[in-house]
Amino acid sequence: MIEVSIADYKGKNAKIFTGRDNGVIARKELKLEQKEKEGVIIIKIPNDTWGINPSFFGGLFEKAPECLYLNNKKTPFGVSFIQ
């Protein structure tokens, strides 16, 4: 399994990850497109996080439909979130 942290992609003292552009930047800088091909990715979030806005989440995974479904079944796979 591959672990990556998204801690650097929220504003200073912010408790919520926001903004599609921030999600896209995180995806690019964390090289998620390449890592998705290698196996399960564990996304580490800071303990003080209150939430992840849908726009940030969408940007983080916008080019990754293959990581959301396995064998055309609506079974999430490939990504886990931990604190």
C-alpha positions in Angstrom: 0.0 0.0 0.0 1.1 3.5 -0.8 0.6 6.3 1.8 0.3 10.0 1.0 -0.6 12.9 3.2 -2.8 15.8 2.0 -1.9 17.9 5.1 -0.1 20.6 2.9 -3.2 21.2 0.8 -5.4 23.2 3.2 -5.0 26.8 4.2 -2.9 27.8 7.3 -5.0 27.0 10.4 -7.8 25.7 8.2 -9.8 22.7 9.4 -11.5 22.0 6.0 -10.0 21.0 2.7 -11.6 23.2 0.0 -11.4 24.1 -3.6 -11.3 22.1 -6.7 -8.1 23.8 -7.8 -6.4 22.7 -4.5 -7.5 19.2 -5.1 -6.1 19.2 -8.7 -2.8 20.7 -7.4 -2.6 18.0 -4.7 -3.3 15.2 -7.3 -0.5 16.5 -9.5 2.1 17.1 -6.8 1.3 13.8 -5.0 1.5 12.0 -8.4 -1.7 10.1 -7.7 -2.3 9.2 -11.4 1.0 7.2 -11.4 0.4 5.8 -7.8 -3.1 4.6 -8.6 -1.6 2.1 -11.1 0.7 0.7 -8.4 -2.0 -0.3 -5.9 -4.1 0.9 -3.0 -3.4 4.4 -1.9 -4.0 5.4 1.7 -4.8 9.1 2.0 -3.7 10.5 5.4 -5.6 13.4 6.7 -4.5 15.6 9.7 -6.2 14.8 13.1 -7.5 18.4 13.3 -9.5 18.1 10.0 -13.2 18.9 10.2 -14.0 17.9 6.7 -13.2 17.6 3.0 -15.3 19.7 0.7 -16.7 17.9 -2.3 -15.0 20.3 -4.6 -11.5 19.4 -3.2 -12.4 15.7 -3.3 -13.6 16.1 -7.0 -10.3 17.8 -7.9 -8.2 15.2 -6.1 -9.9 12.3 -8.0 -11.2 14.0 -11.2 -9.1 12.0 -13.5 -9.4 8.7 -11.6 -12.6 7.0 -12.5 -10.8 3.7 -12.5 -10.0 4.0 -8.8 -13.6 4.4 -7.9 -14.9 1.1 -9.4 -13.6 -2.4 -9.7 -14.7 -4.7 -12.5 -17.6 -2.4 -13.4 -19.1 -2.9 -9.9 -20.0 0.0 -7.7 -17.6 -1.2 -5.1 -15.1 1.5 -4.0 -11.5 0.3 -4.0 -8.0 1.6 -4.4 -8.3 4.5 -1.9 -8.5 4.5 1.9 -8.6 7.5 4.2 -7.0 7.5 7.7 -6.4 10.1 10.4 
